[in-house]
Amino acid sequence: MNSTKRPLLKTALIVGLVCVLSTAYAQNAVLKQKIQSTLDSICVAGKYPGLSVAIVLPDNTEIAFASGLADSVKHLPMKTDARMMQGSVGKTYVSAIAMQLIKEGKFSLDDKVSKYLDHYAWFSRLPNAPDITIKMLMQHTSGIMRYEFKEAFTKDLTNNPAKVWKPEELLAYVLDEKPAFKAGQGWEYADTNYIVLAMIIEQVTGKAYYDLLNERILRPNHLTETLPSNKRVLKGLVQGYAGKNNDFGHQSEVMAANGEFIINPQFEWTGGGIYSTTRDLAKWGKMLYEGKAFDPTMLPVMEDGVPARMLGRNTNYGLGVIIRQSADYGISYGHSGFFPGYMTEMCYFPKYKMCFAIQTNSSDNRSFKGSPLKALMDIVKVTVDNTPAK
């Protein structure tokens, strides 16, 4: 090559690279602007106190947004580093640990629960006790019903806010109950299933669940903004609104002026038991459903679902995962979450290799319009529509 042409070629390459980067930056800026505008509109029209959204793009770029208020009395703005309760989304971490243990040979999906727990005096009183398998627990096909919405439990929880709950004390609320259906022959969502599952996990590992969570999931995946909700004061948690006269504490604000929960969130344990930033939640979803939380050959096992019509049309439930079909965006994997004062949705769309998470600091669905899932799908639409095809 003529030496006089080399500087010209180098200059042309630099100019071309700058143009490409400038275009990408401009497209990213437009995308962020449209997402923020959409979120602001949803927050106002839906009458949410506050909303937080995070998205992990195909290249693992993380973008986060917030709208509304973290505290509607003190008029504190919602920020992207706000932590909120995940509710039942916490089951995804339990499921991931269980999948790791299955791969390690600690137990199998077809093992009867009685193999591990029949030495407890209360075990025979658990609905369908002799017939339940670990898979049935993870898939909510055991026939065991919910303890968490029983009037006797919510009354005891409200009247004893300082009580630290043991798993067997939670199970006591469903002992001797008639099963919802024969084991394996129906579907009914119940935190109780994951309480029983975690008792098995702790027994076969000899470790406390939250220690396993930290060792196996949070620390190796650098989820530093994901924490156990195992006490009444949770650092960084924003105020939540459960609505007046709700069953969990009977007050709208879920935290007192001193930052202490009016009930003890520790009770939730492996039915949820996690609070985090929305950004950390979206990171977790992308890792999980791209096979980075356990042996990826086991993903099809986790994502093999049964009909869960209570969760909506075209919806199945796998092993700690809600599987939805969308005409516009294809299949998604994720989970919904409720905890008094907070609601959460997390969805991963393999067609786009993107994970979306949304959280609100209200569970008073009588006060807001729409739903967090609909809000999330509106964010999915604006993101997909404004992301250039590769």
N, C-alpha and C positions, 0 to 999 in steps of 0.2 A: 504494500500500500504506500502511496506517495506520502512522505512524512508531513507535507503541508496540509494534507487532508485530515490527519489524525486529530488536531485540535478542534476542527469543525465537527467531526463525528462525535467527539467527546461532549462538545457543547450541545449538539442535537440530542444526545442521549440524556443529558442532564435536564434539558428543557422538557423532553418527553416524560421523564420521571416526575418532574415537578407538576406537569399537567395532570398526570394520572393521580398523583397524591392530592392535588387540589380538587379534582373532581370527586374523589372518594370522600374527602373531608366535607365538601359541600353537600354531597348526598347524605352523609351521616348527620350533618347539622340539620338538614331539612327533615330527616326521619325523626330526630330527637324533638324538634319543634312540633311536629305533627302529633307525636305521641303525647307530649306534655299538654298540648291544646285539647286533645281528646280526653285525657285524664281529668283535666280541669272541668271540662263540660260534664263528664260523668259524675264527678264529685258534687257539682252544683245541682244538676238535674236530679240525681239520685238521692240528694239530701244526706249524703254520708258526712260524718264529722271529719274524717280524714281517710285518705287512700295512699297506699304505697305500691309501686309496681317495679318489677325488675325483669330484665330479659337477658338471656345469654344467647348470643348470635352463633352462627355456625363455626366461626373461627375462635369461639370462646371469649369474644369481646363482651364485657358486661356493661349494660346501661341501666340506670336506675332513675326513678321519678317519684315525686311525692306531690300531694295536693291536699288542701284543706287543713284541718287543725289536729294536732296531737292532743290538745286539751282545750275543749270548747269553753271552759270557764275562765281559764287563765289566758286564753287566746294565743296559745303557743302553736306555731306552724308545724305541720307534719314535715319531717325531714327524711332523707333517704337512709340515714343511719339509725332511724327509729327501730326499736325492737318490739315485736308483737307476738302474742301467743299463736302457735301454729294449730292448736287443737289436734284433730285426728290425723293431720298430715304427719304427726310424729310416728304413726304406725309404719311409715315407709322405712324409717331407720331400724325399727324392730325387725321388719321383714328382711332387710338387707343382712342384718346380723344372723338371722335364722338361716338364710341362704348360704352364708359363709360356713356355718356350723354343719349344715347338711353336706356340703362339699368336703368338710373335714371328717365326716363320718360320726359326728357326735350324736345325731339322730336322723331319722328319715321321715319324709312326709307321711308315709303310711303307718308309722308307729302309732299305736294306741296311746292315748294320754295316760291311761291307767298304768302303763309300764313305768311311768315316772312319778305319778302322784297318788297312787292308790294307798300309800302308807299313811296318808292324812286321814284323820277321823271323819272329816267332813266330805271326803271325796265321793262316797257312794250317794250322797244327797245332791250332787251336782246333776242337773238335767242331762239325760243321755250319757251319764258318766262312763258306762262300760264300752260304748260304741264310738266315741269321739276319737278322731285321729288328729295329728298335728296339722295336716293339710286342711281339715275342716275348720280348725281354729283360725288359720291364716286367711281362709276364704269366706268366713262367716256362714258356713253351712252346717255348723254343729247342732243347731237347735237351741243353744243357750241364749237367753234373752238379755237385754240391757239391764244393768243395775243402776246406771248413772242418772236415769230420769225417773226412777221410782220415788214416789212421794216420801216414803220413809227415809230414803237415803238423802234426798235434797234437804229435808227437814233437819236431819242429824248433822249434815255438813254445815248448814247455816247456823245452827244452834251451838256448834262446837268449832269455831273458826281456828282455834289453835291446835286442834287434834292432828296428829301425824298418823296417817292411815296405813295399815298393813294390808297386803293383798288379800289375805283370807277374810279380813273384815269387810272388804268390798264384795267378795263372793258370797258372804253371808246373806246378802239381800236377794239372792236368786236361789238359794238352796231350797230343795223340796218343791220347787215350782214345776208345773207341767211344761214339758218342752214345747217350743213353738212348732216343732215338727220332728219327725224321726231324723236321726243323725244322717247327714248327707243327702237329705231329700227335700231341701228347701233352701231359702236364703233370707237371712235377717241380720242386719248390721248390729253389732254389739261390742262395745269396748271390753266387755267381760272376756271375750275370746282372747284378746291380746294380753289381758292380765294373767290368764291361765298359761298362755304361751311363754310369757316372760318368766313365770315360776319354773318352767321346764328349762329354759335357757340358763337361768341362774344355777339350777341344780346340776346340769351337765358340765358347766364351766367352772363352778365353784367361785364365781365372781358376781358382784352386784351389777345390775343392768347398766347403770350410768357409768360405771367404770369400763364396761365393755364398749359402750357407746363412744367414750372418749378415746379408748385405745384402738378400736377397730374402724371407726368412722370419722370422728371429728378431727382428731390430731393428724392422721395421715393425709387427710384431704384438705387440711388447712381451713376448716370451717370455724374460724375463730369467733364469729358472731352468732354462733348457734350454741345454746346453753340449756341445761336442764331447768325446768320450772318446778323445783323441788322444795321451795320455801315461800314464805309469804311476802318477802321483799325481794324483788327481782331487778337487778341493776339495769338501767337503761330502758325498762319497759314503759311505754307510754300509757296514759290513762285510757281505759276502755269503758264502753257504755253498753250495759246489758238491758236497759229499759226498766222502768219502774215496775215493782211487784213481780219481777222475774223470780223463778224458783231457786236461784242460786244467790242467796243473800238479800233479796227483796229490795235492792237499791240499784239505781241506774249506774252510778260510778262504782267501778269494781275495786278501786283503791281508795283508801282513806287519805286524809291530808298528809299523813306522815309517810305515805308511799307503801303502806302495808295493805295487802289484799284483805277484803272483808270475808273471804273464805280462804281455805288453804288449798292452793292449786296443786300441791303435792299429791293430792288424791288421784289425779289423772294418770300418773305413772306411765305405763306403756300403752295406755289407750290414746296417748298423745305425748304430754310431758315435756314439750320443747317450746322455747321461745327464741326468736331470731330476727335478724334483719331480713327484708324481702330479697335483697341481693344474695345473701348466703343461701336462702331457700332455693332460688333459681339455679345457683351454682350446683347445689346438691341434686336437684332434679336432672340436670344435664349429665352429671357424673353417673347417677344411678341408672338412667334409662339408656345410656350409651355403654353400659357394661363395665364401668370402672369401679364399682363398689364391691363386686364379687366376681367370681369366674363368669365371663360373658356367655359361656355355653349354657348357663343356667337361666339366662334371661327369658327364653321361650317358656320355661317352666313357670316362672313368676308371672308371666303375662298371659298364661292360659286361663281365661276367665269363664265364669258362669253367669247367666243372666241375673242382673240386679235391677229389676224394674223399679224398685223403690227409689233408685237414684236417677231415673229418667229413661227416656226411650233410647234404644240402641246403645245401652250401657251394660257392660259386664264388670265383674270384679274378680281379679286374680289373687295373687298372694300378697296382700297389702297394696294393691294398685287398682285404681278405677280406670277402666278402659272405655273410652268414648269414641263414637264414630260421628264425624262431621261431613256433611255433603260437600262443603267447600274446602275443608282443610285436612281431610283424611282422619286417620286414627290418632288418638292422643293417649298418653299414659300419665297418670298423676294421682292426685288425691285432693279431697275437700277437707276443710277443718272448721270446727266450731269450738270455742271455749267462751264462757260468759264474758262478754265485752269485746270479742274479736271473731272475725271470720277470715278464712284463708282459702285460696285456690292455687294449685300448682299443676301445670300441664306441660308435657313435652311432646312436640310434634316431629316425629321422625322424618316426615316428608320434607321438612324445612331445616331439620337439625337445630331447632330452637327450643328453649325452655322459657316459659312465662310463669311468673308468680305475682299474685296480687293479695294484699292484706288490707283490712279495714279495722279500725278500732271501735267497732260497734257490732253487736249481735242482735240488736233490736230491729228485726226486719219489719216491724210495724211502722217504724219511723223513716225507713228509706225505701226508695222505689227500685225495682229491678232486683238483681242479685249479683254477688261478686263474680259468679261464673259468667253471667252475661257481660259484665264489665270487662272481664278478662278477654272474652271473645271479641269484644269491640277493639281492644288493644291488639289482639292477634291480627285482626283485619287491617288496621292501619299500618301495622309493621310489615306484614306480608305484601300489601299493596305498594309500599314505598321502599321495599328492599330490592335492588336490582337482581335479576336472575343471573346465576353463575353459568 
